[in-house]
Amino acid sequence: MDIDQIFENNREWVSEKLNLNEDYFKNLAKGQEPNILYIGCSDSRVTAEELMGGGPGDVFVHRNIANMVPNTDLSAMSVIAYAVTHLEVDHVVVCGHYNCGGVKAAMESADLGILNPWLRNVRDVYRLHKEELNQIEDEEEKYKRLVELNVQEQCVNVLKTSDVQKAYNERSITVHGWVFDIHSGRLVDLEVNFDEILEDIMEIYRLS
């Protein structure tokens, strides 16, 4: 993208919106009431609203490398707290994608400097599911399965938070694990049984 073209693009976008609705930005400034918190990857090819067919105000979005939800990341924890407690979203989506550079980098033994501690979270996912993953001989299929398992484990991390546990008990908030298939453009619902997972982890992670 040509950086000098951005402001011209912005002016055209403003004109387009105002031509359709002269109160578009007045309405936009009134506030937000999104129903979904989307936690996804920072990959420039994977845009949350576009792949879901949403628009401004529909989705509260948090993105980082490999769609991680580590409990030590104050940014992710703050986003979850704000979305769940203050915006009162009904759905939390963790969405990974096939051909994820972060997940692939975590599978390699290279020293990536400051990325090492972040990608170690993905390696921990591999360690948890090593038995299953090591049985997959095809490297590409193993890589895709790790993407899926990483999404599942990040959903578990979402369920561990006090804000989500409280909302789950009070208004049955739903957590979803999805993968975006970058080769076809389709969203894949992993259909993980989070009631079962929640029951399994509550002995250790119950906070209330």
Long-range contacts (C-beta under 8 A, 24 or more apart in sequence): 28-56, 28-57, 32-57, 32-60, 32-87, 33-57, 33-87, 34-58, 34-59, 34-60, 34-83, 34-87, 34-89, 35-89, 35-90, 35-91, 36-60, 36-89, 36-90, 36-91, 36-92, 36-93, 37-61, 37-62, 37-79, 37-80, 37-83, 37-84, 37-87, 37-89, 37-91, 37-92, 37-93, 38-62, 38-93, 38-95, 39-63, 39-67, 39-69, 39-76, 39-79, 39-80, 39-92, 39-93, 39-94, 39-95, 39-154, 39-158, 40-67, 40-93, 40-94, 40-95, 40-96, 40-97, 40-180, 41-65, 41-66, 41-67, 41-95, 41-96, 41-97, 41-100, 41-102, 43-97, 43-100, 43-101, 45-97, 45-182, 46-95, 46-97, 46-180, 46-182, 48-95, 51-180, 51-185, 51-187, 52-187, 60-87, 60-89, 65-102, 65-115, 65-118, 65-119, 66-96, 66-100, 66-102, 66-103, 66-106, 66-118, 66-119, 66-121, 66-122, 66-150, 67-94, 67-95, 67-96, 67-100, 67-150, 67-151, 67-154, 68-118, 68-121, 68-122, 68-150, 68-154, 69-94, 69-154, 69-155, 69-157, 69-158, 70-121, 70-157, 71-157, 71-160, 71-161, 77-161, 80-158, 80-161, 80-163, 80-164, 81-161, 81-163, 84-161, 84-163, 84-164, 84-167, 84-173, 85-163, 85-166, 85-167, 88-167, 88-171, 89-173, 90-171, 90-173, 90-174, 91-173, 91-174, 91-175, 91-176, 92-158, 92-164, 92-173, 92-174, 92-175, 92-176, 93-175, 93-176, 93-177, 93-178, 94-151, 94-154, 94-155, 94-158, 94-175, 94-176, 94-177, 94-178, 95-151, 95-178, 95-179, 95-180, 95-187, 96-147, 96-148, 96-150, 96-151, 96-154, 96-178, 96-179, 96-180, 97-147, 97-179, 97-180, 97-181, 97-182, 98-144, 98-147, 98-179, 98-180, 98-181, 98-182, 98-183, 99-182, 99-183, 100-147, 103-143, 103-146, 103-147, 103-150, 104-143, 107-143, 107-146, 122-146, 122-150, 125-149, 125-150, 125-153, 128-153, 147-179, 148-177, 148-179, 148-190, 151-177, 151-178, 151-179, 151-190, 152-177, 152-190, 152-192, 155-192, 155-194, 155-197, 156-197, 156-201, 159-194, 159-197, 159-198, 159-201, 159-205, 160-201, 160-205, 161-207, 162-207, 162-208, 165-206, 165-207, 165-208, 166-208, 168-198, 169-208
